[in-house]
C-alpha cells in the first residue's frame, strides 16, 4: 500500500528503499510502511528474541503467580493472626482471672480464715493447691509479672506455715525465693509500689526468723532495717493509689514494733524506746489517714503500746509503762468486742496479760503477777482446745506456765511452781524436737531445766550458748540467768561443802557471762536490778560493779 500511494512523497523513494523494507520485514524488524506504534514495535521485538522473551515470560508468570499466592497467603495469615490475637487475648484474660482467683486464695481467703481457730490445716491445703497451679499459669502469654508477684506472695504465706510447723530451714528457703522474685520485679519496675510493699514483708519475716536462729544481732537488724527503708519510702514517695495510705502506714508501724521488740530482746531499752515511740505515733496517725475507709487497726496500735510499755519500764518509767499497758488492754478489749470470732484478738489480750504479769513480778507485786499469769495461761489453754494443732498457741501457753512458775516460787509455793515448770518443760521439749536447730527453742528449754534443778543439762546448753552467740547480749543474758538460777540455795548436791562450792562456781560463771554481755552492748540495768533469778547475786561487789559499768 505504501508502494501504490498516489502521493509520491508517501511512496518509497526508490526500489532500494522497498528492498530495505522487505529485508527488515524478513528480519522481524519494524518496517517503514507500518505506523511505529509501541505494540507493533514490541511484537517485532518478541519475534526477534523468542527464546529470551519466552524465558522472561515464564519467570514473569511465576512471579505473578507467587505474588498472587503471597497475596492470598497474606490475607489468610492476617485472618489467622487476628484469630490468634483474639485467642491470645482470651487466654490472657482467662489466665488473669485464674491468677486473680489464686491471689485471693493466697491473700484474701487466708486473711479471712487466719483469725478463725482451727483453720490452719485448711489454709495450708488451699495454699498448696494455689501454688501447684502457679507455674502452669505463669507460662501463659503476657502474664509473667502478674504470675511472679502472685508466686512471691504465695511463698510468703507458705513461709508462715513452715514457721508454725517449726520448719525454719524451709521457711528461710521460700522467703529467699520470694525475695529473688521481688528484687527482680523492683529492678524492672521501680515505680510499682506493690512490689516494694511485698518485698518488705519478706525482709520482715527473715528478721523474725533471725531472732530465733541468728547469733549476730547486726544480721538480724539488717533484715528489719531493709524492710523499714522500703516502708519509709512507700510512705514518702507514692507512685500509685494502691497500697493505700493506711496499708503503707500500718506496715511502717509494724517495722518499728518489730525493731523495738528486737532491741528489747537484745536488752537495749533506750534504742527500743525510740522505735516504740515511732510505732505508737505512726499507728495513731492511721486513724487520721485521709483515705482511711478501713476498720481501726487495733492490733498494731495495741502492739505498739505493748512495746512502748516494756521499753518505758526498762528505762525506769513505771507509771508511763502501766498507762501504756492499760491502753493496750483497752484496745484489745474493743477488738474482741468488735470481732468476737477473731482468735488473734483473744491471743493478743492474753499476751498483754502475760507481759503485765512479768512486770508485776519484777516490781515485787507477786500476787498480782500470779493472777495475771493465771489469766494468760487459762486463755491460751482455751484457745488450744479450739485449735489443737497450732504450735504458736502451745508456745505462748508454755511461756505463761514458765512465768506462773517463777511467780509461785517467789511466794514459796514450790510444789505448784514445779507442776507448771514441768508442763512448760514438756511443751518446750516437743517444740524443740520439731525444730532442733532453733537456738531460741534451746535457750527456752535450758531456762526451764535450770528452774527444775536439771543443772547439768541446763549448764551444758549455757556453755554452748556462750560459744554460739558471743556478740548477742540477749543470748548471753539467758546463759547468765541459767548460771544464776543454779547458784541459788536450792541447788542439790551430795554434801554441804560441795553444795556451797557448786553454788559459788555458778555465781562466778554468771558474773563472767554478764561481763561478756555488757561488752556486747547489754544496756539493761533495770532488769539486772529487778528479776528474781539474780536475787542471790545482788549483794556481791562484782555484780554491783557490772551495774555501774552499764552506760
Secondary structure, DSSP 8 states (H G I E B T S, - for coil): --TT-SSTTTS-SSHHHHHHHHHHHHTT---TTS---HHHHHHHHHHHTHHHHHHHHHHHHHHHHHHHHHHHHHHHHHHHHHHHHHHHHHHHHHHHHHHHHHHHIIIIIHHHHHTSTT-HHHHHHHHHHHHHHHHHHHTSTT-HHHHHHHHHHHHHHHHHHHHHTT-HHHHHHHHHHHHHHHHHHHHH-TT-HHHHHHHHHHHHHHHHHHHHH-S-HHHHHHHHHHHHHHHHHHHH---SS-S-HHHHHHHHHHHHHHHHHHHHHTT-HHHHHHHHHHHHHHHHHGGG-TT--S---HHHHHHHHHHHHHHHHHTT-HHHHHHHHHHHHHHHHHHHHH-TT-HHHHHHHHHHHHHHHHHHHHTT-HHHHHHHHHHHHHHHHHHHHH-TT-HHHHHHHHHHHHHHHHHHHHTT-HHHHHHHHHHHHHHHHHHHHHSTT-HHHHHHHHHHHHHTT-HHHHHHHHHHHHHH-TT-HHHHHHHHHHHHHHTSTT---SSHHHHHHHHHHHHHHHHHHHHHHHHTT---HHHHHH-GGGGGGTT-HHHHHHHHH--
